[in-house]
Amino acid sequence: MRFVYAILNARGTVYVGQTTDVERRLAQHNGEKPGGAKFTRGRGPWRIVHVEAFAAVGDALRRERALKRDRKFKATLRG
């Protein structure tokens, strides 16, 4: 199972990614565990605002790319 997720910080920055373990990945983005994307370092704390599940990796990757390009989706998350 793959998950596409979106996280948000207090400044309204949205980051979209995909993983097999959303909670572990959030801990990495927040610096609690090693890993995490370079983009998210020093910009936290982050919180999960959106998650979708996919059986196939290809489907998750396609959805991740689509959400990264979708300005309306990001604007909705910012409120």
C-alpha positions as CSV (number, residue, x, y, z in Angstrom):
1,M,0.0,0.0,0.0
2,R,1.3,3.5,-0.9
3,F,0.0,6.8,0.4
4,V,0.1,10.2,-1.1
5,Y,0.1,12.9,1.6
6,A,0.2,16.6,2.0
7,I,1.7,18.4,5.0
8,L,1.4,22.0,6.0
9,N,3.4,24.2,8.3
10,A,2.4,27.3,10.2
11,R,3.5,29.7,7.4
12,G,1.1,28.0,4.9
13,T,3.7,26.1,3.0
14,V,2.4,22.8,1.5
15,Y,4.6,19.8,0.7
16,V,3.2,16.8,-1.2
17,G,4.9,13.4,-1.2
18,Q,4.3,9.6,-1.2
19,T,5.3,6.9,1.2
20,T,4.5,3.5,2.6
21,D,4.3,4.9,6.2
22,V,2.8,8.3,6.7
23,E,3.5,8.7,10.4
24,R,7.2,7.7,10.0
25,R,7.5,10.1,7.1
26,L,6.0,13.0,9.1
27,A,8.5,12.3,11.9
28,Q,11.3,12.5,9.3
29,H,10.0,15.8,8.0
30,N,9.8,17.2,11.5
31,G,13.4,16.1,12.3
32,E,12.4,13.5,14.9
33,K,13.9,10.7,12.7
34,P,16.7,10.7,10.2
35,G,15.6,11.3,6.6
36,G,13.0,13.8,5.4
37,A,13.2,16.0,2.4
38,K,15.7,18.8,2.1
39,F,12.8,21.2,1.3
40,T,11.1,20.6,4.7
41,R,14.2,21.0,6.9
42,G,14.0,24.0,9.1
43,R,10.5,24.9,8.0
44,G,8.5,22.8,10.5
45,P,6.7,21.8,12.5
46,W,4.6,20.1,9.8
47,R,1.2,18.5,10.2
48,I,-0.7,16.1,8.0
49,V,-3.6,17.7,6.2
50,H,-4.4,15.2,3.4
51,V,-3.8,11.4,2.8
52,E,-4.9,9.1,-0.1
53,A,-4.2,5.4,-0.3
54,F,-3.2,3.5,-3.5
55,A,-2.5,-0.2,-4.2
56,A,-0.1,0.4,-7.0
57,V,3.1,2.5,-6.9
58,G,2.5,4.0,-10.3
59,D,-0.9,5.2,-9.4
60,A,0.5,6.9,-6.3
61,L,3.3,8.6,-8.2
62,R,0.9,9.9,-10.9
63,R,-1.4,11.3,-8.2
64,E,1.6,12.9,-6.3
65,R,2.7,14.7,-9.5
66,A,-0.9,15.9,-10.2
67,L,-1.3,17.3,-6.7
68,K,2.1,19.0,-6.8
69,R,0.9,20.9,-9.9
70,D,-2.6,21.6,-8.6
71,R,-2.7,25.2,-7.3
72,K,-6.4,25.0,-6.3
73,F,-5.6,21.9,-4.1
74,K,-2.8,23.7,-2.3
75,A,-4.9,26.8,-1.9
76,T,-7.7,24.7,-0.3
77,L,-5.3,23.2,2.2
78,R,-4.1,26.7,3.3
79,G,-7.7,27.7,4.0
